[in-house]
Amino acid sequence: MARYSVSGGGAGFPTSRLSTSGDSSEEKFDTYFVHTQTIGGTWERKWVYDPHGGGGHPHGGAGASGPPPVQYTYLLVNFDENVVDKTVIASLSGTTQQAHKIDYYTDSSSGGWGLSGYFYTTQAGVTTKKKTVTDSDDECFKSAFVEAGKQAGDYNAALDTSASFNGQFFSDVIMKAVEQCPRFNTSLVDI
């Protein structure tokens, strides 16, 4: 009878190196705690108009025409996240960690938010370690809408670049993911 074991070591999901052996006398099975997280979603830019500004609005005064001025724009982001903490019995070698890689697609030519886009997990974030008395199993599956990337005035593509995307995404989306599922581990995230 062959015994199956997982060999960890460095980054990478521990089951990426599944091995079999006829003699498992050197391998010790133990209780491990595995944390796994994913996130994905979409966004669309929204405009908020000044209800008391000029333009064609009734409050704009006599003879005013055209749309009211834009107060600001923002992105309405919808995301789904999954965070699972689970106890497993396995034969592992040490503590392992895998970065949670997130990619995104945008209609912006500069790599910013643009007018619409989506993001998705290309590699789940995973940590595996020996279980301690403070570790407990948990599952959190949430969907949420959040506002992100707020810009004063009308949308300005020159201010919406890849240089500003990561910071805004982290503060406006990832931190909201933590509010929805408190065990979401931000230190694993790689955008």
C-alpha positions as CSV (number, residue, x, y, z in Angstrom):
1,M,0.0,0.0,0.0
2,A,1.4,3.4,-1.0
3,R,1.2,6.4,1.2
4,Y,0.6,9.8,-0.3
5,S,2.4,12.8,1.1
6,V,2.9,16.4,0.2
7,S,6.4,17.9,0.1
8,G,6.4,21.7,0.7
9,G,9.4,24.0,0.8
10,G,9.5,27.6,-0.1
11,A,6.7,29.4,-2.0
12,G,4.1,27.3,-3.9
13,F,1.0,25.5,-3.0
14,P,2.0,22.5,-1.0
15,T,0.0,20.0,-3.1
16,S,2.0,21.1,-6.2
17,R,4.5,18.3,-5.3
18,L,2.5,15.3,-4.5
19,S,4.7,12.2,-4.1
20,T,4.2,8.6,-3.4
21,S,6.4,6.1,-1.6
22,G,6.2,2.5,-0.7
23,D,7.9,3.1,2.6
24,S,6.8,6.1,4.6
25,S,8.6,5.3,7.8
26,E,10.4,8.7,7.6
27,E,7.3,10.7,7.0
28,K,5.2,12.0,9.9
29,F,1.5,12.9,9.4
30,D,0.4,15.9,11.5
31,T,-2.4,18.4,11.8
32,Y,-2.0,21.5,9.6
33,F,-3.9,24.7,9.1
34,V,-4.5,25.8,5.5
35,H,-5.7,29.3,4.6
36,T,-6.9,29.9,1.0
37,Q,-8.3,33.2,-0.5
38,T,-9.5,34.4,-3.9
39,I,-11.2,37.6,-5.2
40,G,-12.6,38.8,-8.5
41,G,-15.0,41.4,-9.8
42,T,-16.0,44.1,-12.2
43,W,-16.2,47.9,-12.2
44,E,-17.9,50.7,-14.1
45,R,-17.4,54.5,-13.9
46,K,-20.3,56.6,-12.7
47,W,-20.8,60.4,-12.9
48,V,-22.3,62.5,-10.1
49,Y,-23.7,65.9,-11.3
50,D,-24.1,69.1,-9.3
51,P,-27.9,69.5,-8.8
52,H,-27.5,73.2,-8.2
53,G,-25.1,74.0,-11.0
54,G,-25.7,75.6,-14.3
55,G,-26.7,73.8,-17.5
56,G,-30.2,72.7,-18.3
57,H,-31.2,72.0,-14.8
58,P,-34.1,74.0,-13.4
59,H,-31.9,75.5,-10.6
60,G,-29.4,76.7,-13.2
61,G,-31.1,80.1,-13.8
62,A,-32.9,81.6,-16.7
63,G,-31.6,80.8,-20.1
64,A,-29.2,78.1,-18.9
65,S,-28.8,75.1,-21.3
66,G,-26.8,71.9,-21.4
67,P,-26.1,69.4,-18.7
68,P,-25.2,70.4,-15.1
69,P,-21.5,70.3,-14.2
70,V,-19.9,67.1,-12.9
71,Q,-19.1,67.1,-9.2
72,Y,-17.1,64.0,-9.3
73,T,-16.8,60.5,-10.9
74,Y,-16.2,57.2,-9.1
75,L,-16.1,53.5,-10.0
76,L,-18.8,51.2,-8.8
77,V,-17.0,47.9,-8.0
78,N,-18.7,44.6,-7.5
79,F,-16.6,41.8,-6.1
80,D,-16.9,38.2,-4.9
81,E,-14.4,36.9,-2.4
82,N,-13.7,33.5,-0.9
83,V,-11.7,32.9,2.3
84,V,-11.4,29.3,3.6
85,D,-9.4,28.3,6.7
86,K,-9.3,24.5,7.1
87,T,-7.7,21.9,9.2
88,V,-6.1,19.0,7.3
89,I,-4.1,15.9,8.3
90,A,-1.1,15.7,6.0
91,S,2.7,15.1,5.8
92,L,4.2,18.5,5.0
93,S,7.6,20.0,5.2
94,G,7.6,23.3,7.1
95,T,5.4,26.3,6.6
96,T,4.6,27.3,3.0
97,Q,3.1,30.5,1.5
98,Q,1.9,31.4,-2.0
99,A,1.2,34.9,-3.1
100,H,-2.4,35.8,-4.0
101,K,-1.9,37.1,-7.6
102,I,-4.5,39.4,-9.0
103,D,-4.6,40.6,-12.6
104,Y,-7.0,43.1,-14.1
105,Y,-8.3,44.2,-17.5
106,T,-9.3,47.8,-18.2
107,D,-10.4,49.8,-21.3
108,S,-7.9,52.4,-20.3
109,S,-4.8,52.6,-22.6
110,S,-2.7,53.8,-19.7
111,G,-3.5,50.9,-17.4
112,G,-5.6,53.0,-15.1
113,W,-9.3,52.2,-14.1
114,G,-10.7,53.7,-17.3
115,L,-14.5,53.6,-17.8
116,S,-14.9,49.8,-17.1
117,G,-12.9,46.7,-16.3
118,Y,-12.6,43.6,-14.3
119,F,-10.1,41.8,-12.0
120,Y,-9.6,38.2,-11.2
121,T,-7.4,35.8,-9.2
122,T,-4.7,34.2,-11.3
123,Q,-3.2,32.3,-8.3
124,A,-5.0,31.8,-5.0
125,G,-3.3,33.1,-1.9
126,V,-2.4,30.2,0.4
127,T,-0.6,29.7,3.7
128,T,0.0,26.3,5.3
129,K,1.4,25.8,8.8
130,K,1.2,23.4,11.7
131,K,-2.1,23.9,13.5
132,T,-2.0,25.7,16.9
133,V,-4.8,25.9,19.6
134,T,-5.6,29.4,18.4
135,D,-6.4,28.3,14.8
136,S,-10.0,27.6,13.9
137,D,-11.8,26.5,10.7
138,D,-13.8,29.2,9.0
139,E,-15.4,29.9,5.6
140,C,-16.4,33.3,4.3
141,F,-18.0,33.8,0.9
142,K,-19.1,37.4,0.3
143,S,-20.3,39.7,-2.5
144,A,-20.1,43.4,-2.1
145,F,-20.4,46.7,-4.0
146,V,-17.9,49.5,-3.1
147,E,-17.0,52.9,-4.5
148,A,-13.4,53.3,-5.7
149,G,-11.1,55.7,-7.6
150,K,-13.0,58.9,-6.9
151,Q,-12.0,61.9,-9.0
152,A,-13.1,65.5,-8.4
153,G,-14.8,67.1,-11.4
154,D,-15.2,65.3,-14.7
155,Y,-13.2,62.2,-15.5
156,N,-9.6,63.0,-16.4
157,A,-7.8,60.1,-18.1
158,A,-4.4,61.8,-17.6
159,L,-4.8,61.3,-13.8
160,D,-6.0,57.7,-14.2
161,T,-2.8,55.7,-14.9
162,S,-1.2,52.4,-13.9
163,A,1.0,54.3,-11.5
164,S,-2.1,55.2,-9.4
165,F,-4.1,52.0,-9.9
166,N,-2.4,49.6,-7.4
167,G,-2.6,52.0,-4.4
168,Q,-6.3,52.9,-5.1
169,F,-7.2,49.3,-5.7
170,F,-5.6,48.2,-2.5
171,S,-7.2,51.0,-0.3
172,D,-10.6,51.0,-2.0
173,V,-11.2,47.3,-2.8
174,I,-8.8,45.0,-0.9
175,M,-9.4,46.8,2.4
176,K,-13.1,46.5,1.8
177,A,-12.6,42.8,1.2
178,V,-11.0,42.6,4.7
179,E,-14.1,44.3,6.2
180,Q,-16.3,41.7,4.5
181,C,-14.1,38.7,5.5
182,P,-11.8,39.7,8.3
183,R,-9.5,36.7,7.7
184,F,-8.6,38.0,4.2
185,N,-4.8,38.3,4.4
186,T,-3.6,41.5,2.7
187,S,0.1,40.5,3.1
188,L,-0.5,37.7,0.5
189,V,-1.9,40.1,-2.2
190,D,0.2,40.7,-5.3
191,I,-1.5,43.0,-7.9
